[in-house]
């Protein structure tokens, strides 16, 4: 059976965390989520409907991770 969803979670060096999900729906369409959070858990960005153009699920997940890292790595974080 083929995997119908993939998820990537990571904590970046500045303490921000990212969550990216890609899922193939029953109709064959791709549903995605890209979330970026500050170290205290406050959302920086949550995109429930990103639109990768003509990518399969694995490539779309990589695309989303790149976007999330770009947003997360651009954040200033609160010092200790």
Biopython code that builds the backbone (N, CA, C, O; Angstrom):
import numpy as np
from Bio.PDB.StructureBuilder import StructureBuilder

atoms = [
    (1, "UNK", "N", (0.840, -1.189, 0.000)),
    (1, "UNK", "CA", (0.000, 0.000, 0.000)),
    (1, "UNK", "C", (0.884, 1.250, 0.000)),
    (1, "UNK", "O", (1.864, 1.334, 0.739)),
    (2, "UNK", "N", (0.528, 2.183, -0.815)),
    (2, "UNK", "CA", (1.284, 3.428, -0.933)),
    (2, "UNK", "C", (0.946, 4.358, 0.225)),
    (2, "UNK", "O", (-0.209, 4.463, 0.636)),
    (3, "UNK", "N", (1.965, 5.027, 0.742)),
    (3, "UNK", "CA", (1.754, 6.017, 1.812)),
    (3, "UNK", "C", (0.908, 7.155, 1.272)),
    (3, "UNK", "O", (1.196, 7.688, 0.201)),
    (4, "UNK", "N", (-0.136, 7.534, 2.003)),
    (4, "UNK", "CA", (-1.043, 8.582, 1.546)),
    (4, "UNK", "C", (-0.756, 9.923, 2.213)),
    (4, "UNK", "O", (-1.364, 10.930, 1.850)),
    (5, "UNK", "N", (0.157, 9.957, 3.178)),
    (5, "UNK", "CA", (0.505, 11.223, 3.816)),
    (5, "UNK", "C", (1.947, 11.183, 4.315)),
    (5, "UNK", "O", (2.496, 10.124, 4.623)),
    (6, "UNK", "N", (2.529, 12.354, 4.383)),
    (6, "UNK", "CA", (3.885, 12.524, 4.900)),
    (6, "UNK", "C", (3.890, 13.731, 5.824)),
    (6, "UNK", "O", (3.121, 14.671, 5.625)),
    (7, "UNK", "N", (4.752, 13.707, 6.831)),
    (7, "UNK", "CA", (4.854, 14.840, 7.757)),
    (7, "UNK", "C", (6.321, 15.061, 8.094)),
    (7, "UNK", "O", (7.092, 14.115, 8.252)),
    (8, "UNK", "N", (6.685, 16.327, 8.200)),
    (8, "UNK", "CA", (8.046, 16.709, 8.584)),
    (8, "UNK", "C", (7.940, 17.705, 9.735)),
    (8, "UNK", "O", (7.276, 18.735, 9.617)),
    (9, "UNK", "N", (8.605, 17.387, 10.851)),
    (9, "UNK", "CA", (8.682, 18.299, 12.001)),
    (9, "UNK", "C", (10.157, 18.515, 12.296)),
    (9, "UNK", "O", (10.966, 17.590, 12.233)),
    (10, "UNK", "N", (10.488, 19.766, 12.620)),
    (10, "UNK", "CA", (11.895, 20.088, 12.877)),
    (10, "UNK", "C", (11.976, 21.331, 13.746)),
    (10, "UNK", "O", (11.161, 22.246, 13.623)),
    (11, "UNK", "N", (12.973, 21.353, 14.629)),
    (11, "UNK", "CA", (13.291, 22.558, 15.387)),
    (11, "UNK", "C", (14.528, 23.175, 14.762)),
    (11, "UNK", "O", (15.562, 22.520, 14.629)),
    (12, "UNK", "N", (14.417, 24.435, 14.380)),
    (12, "UNK", "CA", (15.512, 25.134, 13.713)),
    (12, "UNK", "C", (16.530, 25.639, 14.730)),
    (12, "UNK", "O", (16.255, 25.649, 15.930)),
    (13, "UNK", "N", (17.689, 26.054, 14.266)),
    (13, "UNK", "CA", (18.771, 26.468, 15.167)),
    (13, "UNK", "C", (18.408, 27.688, 16.010)),
    (13, "UNK", "O", (18.986, 27.889, 17.078)),
    (14, "UNK", "N", (17.457, 28.508, 15.546)),
    (14, "UNK", "CA", (17.041, 29.680, 16.326)),
    (14, "UNK", "C", (15.908, 29.360, 17.299)),
    (14, "UNK", "O", (15.396, 30.259, 17.966)),
    (15, "UNK", "N", (15.509, 28.083, 17.387)),
    (15, "UNK", "CA", (14.479, 27.668, 18.322)),
    (15, "UNK", "C", (13.084, 27.599, 17.731)),
    (15, "UNK", "O", (12.183, 27.031, 18.349)),
    (16, "UNK", "N", (12.886, 28.167, 16.544)),
    (16, "UNK", "CA", (11.586, 28.068, 15.882)),
    (16, "UNK", "C", (11.361, 26.619, 15.453)),
    (16, "UNK", "O", (12.308, 25.887, 15.169)),
    (17, "UNK", "N", (10.095, 26.221, 15.413)),
    (17, "UNK", "CA", (9.785, 24.876, 14.935)),
    (17, "UNK", "C", (8.916, 24.966, 13.692)),
    (17, "UNK", "O", (8.169, 25.925, 13.498)),
    (18, "UNK", "N", (9.032, 23.940, 12.855)),
    (18, "UNK", "CA", (8.239, 23.886, 11.634)),
    (18, "UNK", "C", (7.497, 22.551, 11.577)),
    (18, "UNK", "O", (7.981, 21.530, 12.066)),
    (19, "UNK", "N", (6.319, 22.585, 10.972)),
    (19, "UNK", "CA", (5.517, 21.390, 10.716)),
    (19, "UNK", "C", (5.022, 21.501, 9.283)),
    (19, "UNK", "O", (4.408, 22.500, 8.908)),
    (20, "UNK", "N", (5.287, 20.480, 8.488)),
    (20, "UNK", "CA", (4.816, 20.454, 7.105)),
    (20, "UNK", "C", (4.139, 19.106, 6.878)),
    (20, "UNK", "O", (4.711, 18.059, 7.183)),
    (21, "UNK", "N", (2.918, 19.134, 6.342)),
    (21, "UNK", "CA", (2.187, 17.908, 6.035)),
    (21, "UNK", "C", (1.756, 17.918, 4.570)),
    (21, "UNK", "O", (1.362, 18.952, 4.029)),
    (22, "UNK", "N", (1.839, 16.756, 3.947)),
    (22, "UNK", "CA", (1.324, 16.567, 2.590)),
    (22, "UNK", "C", (0.494, 15.293, 2.612)),
    (22, "UNK", "O", (0.909, 14.282, 3.179)),
    (23, "UNK", "N", (-0.681, 15.345, 1.993)),
    (23, "UNK", "CA", (-1.592, 14.205, 2.010)),
    (23, "UNK", "C", (-2.285, 14.087, 0.660)),
    (23, "UNK", "O", (-2.731, 15.082, 0.089)),
    (24, "UNK", "N", (-2.368, 12.882, 0.166)),
    (24, "UNK", "CA", (-3.132, 12.619, -1.050)),
    (24, "UNK", "C", (-4.566, 12.282, -0.632)),
    (24, "UNK", "O", (-4.794, 11.344, 0.131)),
    (25, "UNK", "N", (-5.522, 13.053, -1.136)),
    (25, "UNK", "CA", (-6.925, 12.825, -0.820)),
    (25, "UNK", "C", (-7.504, 11.740, -1.727)),
    (25, "UNK", "O", (-6.879, 11.343, -2.711)),
    (26, "UNK", "N", (-8.690, 11.270, -1.392)),
    (26, "UNK", "CA", (-9.335, 10.198, -2.161)),
    (26, "UNK", "C", (-9.505, 10.546, -3.630)),
    (26, "UNK", "O", (-9.446, 9.667, -4.490)),
    (27, "UNK", "N", (-9.715, 11.822, -3.921)),
    (27, "UNK", "CA", (-9.909, 12.224, -5.319)),
    (27, "UNK", "C", (-8.580, 12.400, -6.066)),
    (27, "UNK", "O", (-8.569, 12.781, -7.236)),
    (28, "UNK", "N", (-7.468, 12.122, -5.387)),
    (28, "UNK", "CA", (-6.155, 12.224, -6.003)),
    (28, "UNK", "C", (-5.499, 13.581, -5.859)),
    (28, "UNK", "O", (-4.353, 13.759, -6.270)),
    (29, "UNK", "N", (-6.206, 14.544, -5.284)),
    (29, "UNK", "CA", (-5.632, 15.878, -5.109)),
    (29, "UNK", "C", (-4.693, 15.898, -3.900)),
    (29, "UNK", "O", (-4.732, 15.006, -3.052)),
    (30, "UNK", "N", (-3.867, 16.911, -3.841)),
    (30, "UNK", "CA", (-2.873, 17.055, -2.782)),
    (30, "UNK", "C", (-3.321, 18.120, -1.799)),
    (30, "UNK", "O", (-3.619, 19.249, -2.189)),
    (31, "UNK", "N", (-3.369, 17.761, -0.528)),
    (31, "UNK", "CA", (-3.681, 18.716, 0.544)),
    (31, "UNK", "C", (-2.396, 18.926, 1.331)),
    (31, "UNK", "O", (-1.683, 17.976, 1.653)),
    (32, "UNK", "N", (-2.108, 20.207, 1.639)),
    (32, "UNK", "CA", (-0.884, 20.506, 2.376)),
    (32, "UNK", "C", (-1.143, 21.467, 3.531)),
    (32, "UNK", "O", (-2.146, 22.180, 3.565)),
    (33, "UNK", "N", (-0.206, 21.463, 4.474)),
    (33, "UNK", "CA", (-0.185, 22.411, 5.584)),
    (33, "UNK", "C", (1.268, 22.772, 5.840)),
    (33, "UNK", "O", (2.138, 21.902, 5.857)),
    (34, "UNK", "N", (1.529, 24.071, 6.042)),
    (34, "UNK", "CA", (2.858, 24.553, 6.415)),
    (34, "UNK", "C", (2.691, 25.436, 7.648)),
    (34, "UNK", "O", (2.002, 26.455, 7.598)),
    (35, "UNK", "N", (3.324, 25.045, 8.755)),
    (35, "UNK", "CA", (3.254, 25.814, 9.986)),
    (35, "UNK", "C", (4.640, 26.167, 10.495)),
    (35, "UNK", "O", (5.556, 25.345, 10.463)),
    (36, "UNK", "N", (4.783, 27.403, 10.965)),
    (36, "UNK", "CA", (6.041, 27.881, 11.551)),
    (36, "UNK", "C", (5.691, 28.513, 12.894)),
    (36, "UNK", "O", (4.773, 29.329, 12.986)),
    (37, "UNK", "N", (6.430, 28.130, 13.935)),
    (37, "UNK", "CA", (6.111, 28.560, 15.302)),
    (37, "UNK", "C", (7.348, 29.085, 16.015)),
    (37, "UNK", "O", (8.451, 28.565, 15.850)),
    (38, "UNK", "N", (7.138, 30.128, 16.813)),
    (38, "UNK", "CA", (8.221, 30.660, 17.638)),
    (38, "UNK", "C", (8.576, 29.633, 18.708)),
    (38, "UNK", "O", (7.828, 28.675, 18.908)),
    (39, "UNK", "N", (9.700, 29.812, 19.399)),
    (39, "UNK", "CA", (10.082, 28.864, 20.450)),
    (39, "UNK", "C", (9.033, 28.716, 21.552)),
    (39, "UNK", "O", (8.946, 27.667, 22.189)),
    (40, "UNK", "N", (8.236, 29.767, 21.780)),
    (40, "UNK", "CA", (7.196, 29.687, 22.809)),
    (40, "UNK", "C", (5.889, 29.090, 22.278)),
    (40, "UNK", "O", (4.889, 29.039, 22.994)),
    (41, "UNK", "N", (5.902, 28.636, 21.011)),
    (41, "UNK", "CA", (4.731, 27.984, 20.438)),
    (41, "UNK", "C", (3.762, 28.890, 19.707)),
    (41, "UNK", "O", (2.811, 28.408, 19.091)),
    (42, "UNK", "N", (3.985, 30.191, 19.763)),
    (42, "UNK", "CA", (3.103, 31.133, 19.079)),
    (42, "UNK", "C", (3.299, 31.005, 17.565)),
    (42, "UNK", "O", (4.433, 31.027, 17.086)),
    (43, "UNK", "N", (2.203, 30.873, 16.808)),
    (43, "UNK", "CA", (2.345, 30.737, 15.357)),
    (43, "UNK", "C", (2.930, 31.988, 14.710)),
    (43, "UNK", "O", (2.515, 33.109, 15.003)),
    (44, "UNK", "N", (3.886, 31.779, 13.839)),
    (44, "UNK", "CA", (4.423, 32.845, 13.001)),
    (44, "UNK", "C", (3.650, 32.839, 11.688)),
    (44, "UNK", "O", (3.288, 33.887, 11.152)),
    (45, "UNK", "N", (3.406, 31.625, 11.181)),
    (45, "UNK", "CA", (2.695, 31.453, 9.919)),
    (45, "UNK", "C", (2.039, 30.078, 9.912)),
    (45, "UNK", "O", (2.668, 29.084, 10.277)),
    (46, "UNK", "N", (0.787, 30.021, 9.499)),
    (46, "UNK", "CA", (0.090, 28.751, 9.286)),
    (46, "UNK", "C", (-0.650, 28.856, 7.962)),
    (46, "UNK", "O", (-1.608, 29.617, 7.832)),
    (47, "UNK", "N", (-0.201, 28.095, 6.994)),
    (47, "UNK", "CA", (-0.821, 28.091, 5.670)),
    (47, "UNK", "C", (-1.518, 26.742, 5.485)),
    (47, "UNK", "O", (-0.866, 25.708, 5.337)),
    (48, "UNK", "N", (-2.847, 26.770, 5.497)),
    (48, "UNK", "CA", (-3.635, 25.549, 5.376)),
    (48, "UNK", "C", (-3.917, 25.178, 3.925)),
    (48, "UNK", "O", (-4.523, 24.138, 3.666)),
    (49, "UNK", "N", (-3.496, 25.997, 2.987)),
    (49, "UNK", "CA", (-3.812, 25.731, 1.591)),
    (49, "UNK", "C", (-2.710, 26.186, 0.635)),
    (49, "UNK", "O", (-2.983, 26.899, -0.331)),
    (50, "UNK", "N", (-1.442, 25.768, 0.904)),
    (50, "UNK", "CA", (-0.394, 26.132, -0.052)),
    (50, "UNK", "C", (-0.612, 25.377, -1.362)),
    (50, "UNK", "O", (-1.198, 24.294, -1.361)),
    (51, "UNK", "N", (-0.153, 25.930, -2.460)),
    (51, "UNK", "CA", (-0.400, 25.351, -3.777)),
    (51, "UNK", "C", (0.897, 25.090, -4.547)),
    (51, "UNK", "O", (1.301, 25.903, -5.378)),
    (52, "UNK", "N", (1.547, 23.960, -4.271)),
    (52, "UNK", "CA", (2.702, 23.621, -5.096)),
    (52, "UNK", "C", (2.214, 23.267, -6.496)),
    (52, "UNK", "O", (1.192, 22.595, -6.641)),
    (53, "UNK", "N", (2.910, 23.698, -7.498)),
    (53, "UNK", "CA", (2.457, 23.504, -8.876)),
    (53, "UNK", "C", (3.036, 22.221, -9.471)),
    (53, "UNK", "O", (4.248, 22.104, -9.652)),
    (54, "UNK", "N", (2.172, 21.272, -9.768)),
    (54, "UNK", "CA", (2.528, 20.035, -10.471)),
    (54, "UNK", "C", (3.629, 19.222, -9.794)),
    (54, "UNK", "O", (4.515, 18.696, -10.467)),
    (55, "UNK", "N", (3.577, 19.118, -8.478)),
    (55, "UNK", "CA", (4.558, 18.315, -7.752)),
    (55, "UNK", "C", (3.885, 17.079, -7.163)),
    (55, "UNK", "O", (2.713, 17.122, -6.790)),
    (56, "UNK", "N", (4.634, 15.976, -7.082)),
    (56, "UNK", "CA", (4.094, 14.810, -6.386)),
    (56, "UNK", "C", (4.223, 15.050, -4.882)),
    (56, "UNK", "O", (4.785, 16.059, -4.456)),
    (57, "UNK", "N", (3.699, 14.117, -4.080)),
    (57, "UNK", "CA", (3.634, 14.326, -2.638)),
    (57, "UNK", "C", (5.020, 14.543, -2.023)),
    (57, "UNK", "O", (5.186, 15.440, -1.196)),
    (58, "UNK", "N", (6.005, 13.751, -2.404)),
    (58, "UNK", "CA", (7.343, 13.881, -1.819)),
    (58, "UNK", "C", (7.991, 15.207, -2.200)),
    (58, "UNK", "O", (8.588, 15.877, -1.357)),
    (59, "UNK", "N", (7.873, 15.583, -3.463)),
    (59, "UNK", "CA", (8.448, 16.858, -3.905)),
    (59, "UNK", "C", (7.711, 18.032, -3.262)),
    (59, "UNK", "O", (8.329, 19.040, -2.920)),
    (60, "UNK", "N", (6.396, 17.904, -3.097)),
    (60, "UNK", "CA", (5.616, 18.961, -2.449)),
    (60, "UNK", "C", (6.034, 19.116, -0.992)),
    (60, "UNK", "O", (6.119, 20.236, -0.488)),
    (61, "UNK", "N", (6.295, 17.997, -0.309)),
    (61, "UNK", "CA", (6.748, 18.070, 1.076)),
    (61, "UNK", "C", (8.091, 18.796, 1.142)),
    (61, "UNK", "O", (8.278, 19.666, 1.993)),
    (62, "UNK", "N", (9.022, 18.454, 0.265)),
    (62, "UNK", "CA", (10.324, 19.140, 0.228)),
    (62, "UNK", "C", (10.150, 20.630, -0.042)),
    (62, "UNK", "O", (10.806, 21.459, 0.588)),
    (63, "UNK", "N", (9.266, 20.970, -0.978)),
    (63, "UNK", "CA", (8.952, 22.367, -1.312)),
    (63, "UNK", "C", (8.444, 23.095, -0.067)),
    (63, "UNK", "O", (8.882, 24.207, 0.229)),
    (64, "UNK", "N", (7.518, 22.461, 0.662)),
    (64, "UNK", "CA", (6.963, 23.064, 1.871)),
    (64, "UNK", "C", (7.994, 23.241, 2.969)),
    (64, "UNK", "O", (7.989, 24.251, 3.672)),
    (65, "UNK", "N", (8.879, 22.265, 3.120)),
    (65, "UNK", "CA", (9.946, 22.364, 4.127)),
    (65, "UNK", "C", (10.864, 23.542, 3.801)),
    (65, "UNK", "O", (11.258, 24.287, 4.698)),
    (66, "UNK", "N", (11.203, 23.712, 2.535)),
    (66, "UNK", "CA", (12.040, 24.850, 2.138)),
    (66, "UNK", "C", (11.363, 26.181, 2.474)),
    (66, "UNK", "O", (12.010, 27.099, 2.977)),
    (67, "UNK", "N", (10.072, 26.281, 2.198)),
    (67, "UNK", "CA", (9.334, 27.512, 2.511)),
    (67, "UNK", "C", (9.317, 27.740, 4.021)),
    (67, "UNK", "O", (9.600, 28.844, 4.486)),
    (68, "UNK", "N", (8.985, 26.698, 4.787)),
    (68, "UNK", "CA", (8.913, 26.828, 6.245)),
    (68, "UNK", "C", (10.266, 27.232, 6.835)),
    (68, "UNK", "O", (10.332, 28.091, 7.713)),
    (69, "UNK", "N", (11.340, 26.612, 6.351)),
    (69, "UNK", "CA", (12.673, 26.963, 6.856)),
    (69, "UNK", "C", (13.017, 28.410, 6.521)),
    (69, "UNK", "O", (13.619, 29.109, 7.335)),
    (70, "UNK", "N", (12.643, 28.857, 5.340)),
    (70, "UNK", "CA", (12.903, 30.247, 4.962)),
    (70, "UNK", "C", (12.203, 31.221, 5.895)),
    (70, "UNK", "O", (12.786, 32.226, 6.303)),
    (71, "UNK", "N", (10.953, 30.925, 6.232)),
    (71, "UNK", "CA", (10.205, 31.789, 7.151)),
    (71, "UNK", "C", (10.782, 31.689, 8.555)),
    (71, "UNK", "O", (11.039, 32.704, 9.203)),
    (72, "UNK", "N", (10.985, 30.456, 9.024)),
    (72, "UNK", "CA", (11.470, 30.239, 10.392)),
    (72, "UNK", "C", (12.858, 30.793, 10.631)),
    (72, "UNK", "O", (13.112, 31.402, 11.671)),
    (73, "UNK", "N", (13.756, 30.593, 9.691)),
    (73, "UNK", "CA", (15.121, 31.086, 9.861)),
    (73, "UNK", "C", (15.194, 32.616, 9.787)),
    (73, "UNK", "O", (16.188, 33.204, 10.214)),
    (74, "UNK", "N", (14.174, 33.255, 9.260)),
    (74, "UNK", "CA", (14.136, 34.715, 9.186)),
    (74, "UNK", "C", (13.577, 35.370, 10.432)),
    (74, "UNK", "O", (13.476, 36.596, 10.495)),
    (75, "UNK", "N", (13.213, 34.570, 11.428)),
    (75, "UNK", "CA", (12.599, 35.103, 12.648)),
    (75, "UNK", "C", (13.652, 35.450, 13.696)),
    (75, "UNK", "O", (14.633, 34.732, 13.892)),
    (76, "UNK", "N", (13.414, 36.555, 14.346)),
    (76, "UNK", "CA", (14.204, 36.858, 15.538)),
    (76, "UNK", "C", (13.549, 36.098, 16.676)),
    (76, "UNK", "O", (12.322, 36.035, 16.756)),
    (77, "UNK", "N", (14.330, 35.537, 17.531)),
    (77, "UNK", "CA", (13.764, 34.816, 18.657)),
    (77, "UNK", "C", (14.104, 35.531, 19.953)),
    (77, "UNK", "O", (15.057, 36.306, 20.029)),
    (78, "UNK", "N", (13.309, 35.253, 20.959)),
    (78, "UNK", "CA", (13.517, 35.875, 22.255)),
    (78, "UNK", "C", (14.726, 35.228, 22.927)),
    (78, "UNK", "O", (14.886, 34.008, 22.892)),
    (79, "UNK", "N", (15.553, 36.034, 23.524)),
    (79, "UNK", "CA", (16.730, 35.516, 24.206)),
    (79, "UNK", "C", (16.338, 34.777, 25.474)),
    (79, "UNK", "O", (15.219, 34.932, 25.963)),
    (80, "UNK", "N", (17.255, 33.973, 26.012)),
    (80, "UNK", "CA", (16.972, 33.194, 27.244)),
    (80, "UNK", "C", (16.782, 34.076, 28.447)),
    (80, "UNK", "O", (16.540, 33.578, 29.546)),
]
sb = StructureBuilder()
sb.init_structure("model")
sb.init_model(0)
sb.init_chain("A")
sb.init_seg("    ")
for serial, (resi, resn, name, xyz) in enumerate(atoms, 1):
    if name == "N":
        sb.init_residue(resn, " ", resi, " ")
    sb.init_atom(name, np.array(xyz, "f"), 0.0, 1.0, " ", f" {name:<3s}", serial, name[0])
structure = sb.get_structure()
